[in-house]
Every structure is written in C-alpha cells, then in structure tokens.
Amino acid sequence: MTVKFKVQERSNPQKRGEKKYYILPVRTGTIKRTQLETEIVELTSLSKADVRGVLITLSELIAKYITLGYNVSIEDVGTLSLRVSSEGSETPEQVTALNVRSTGIGFRAATSLRDGIEKIKFEKE
C-alpha cells in the first residue's frame, strides 16, 4: 500500500528559530461510524442495528473502564488508557489533584496493527 505525503515547513522543535521541512501524510478524509457500520454489515451476517448497538456500547464501556482506572485492550487493535499531564511539585506533600493540567486517552497499537503499518510505502505528492 502506498501513502502519499506532502512537504511542510515547520519550526525545529529543538531549535525554535530554525526552520526545517517535514513529511506530512496526505489525508483523504475521515471514516465515520456509519461507514464502518455499513461495511461490517456487508462483511458479516449482523444487522445494521446490531452493529450500531455494539459500537455505541463499546464506546460507553471503554469510557467506563478507563474512568475506573483500567486499561482497555482490544485484541489486534490496541490498548486505550488514561493519559494525564500534570504540574511538577518540589515535594510529594505538595502534589494534589490541582496539579492535573489535562487528561486524555492514550492509544498503543497492537503489534499486528503496527506490523501492517510498517509495510506502507511512501510517495511524494
């Protein structure tokens, strides 16, 4: 599989005043849940309502378990986990929940997914 890329000038993260050129993959769009539903229905014997229900419930369960402190691993896809960014403190006693700057969802791709991506060839647009 070939992925097209374009070249974009950006500031060098290590030396702010210096500009360098970097590869930026060309995005061809976004696949939404409805598209995934349609394709899963075509590839399986499930109804569209069943697939929609499973995908919505999966999203809700991922949120539930991440909130409870679990990582959520989906075989052949990857692991989702809570990501926290916080301010540092001089002593452990100074650390409180107020140190949290932001939260998010981290994703670590499964080996099988990463292996597929490693086979991609790149072509300049």
Secondary structure, 3 states (H helix, E strand, C coil): CEEEEEEEEEECCCCCCCEEEEEEECCCCCCCHHHHHHHHHHHCCCCHHHHHHHHHHHHHHHHHHHHCCCCEEECCCEEEEEEEEECCCCCHHHCCHHHEEEEEEEEEECHHHHHHHHCCEEEEC
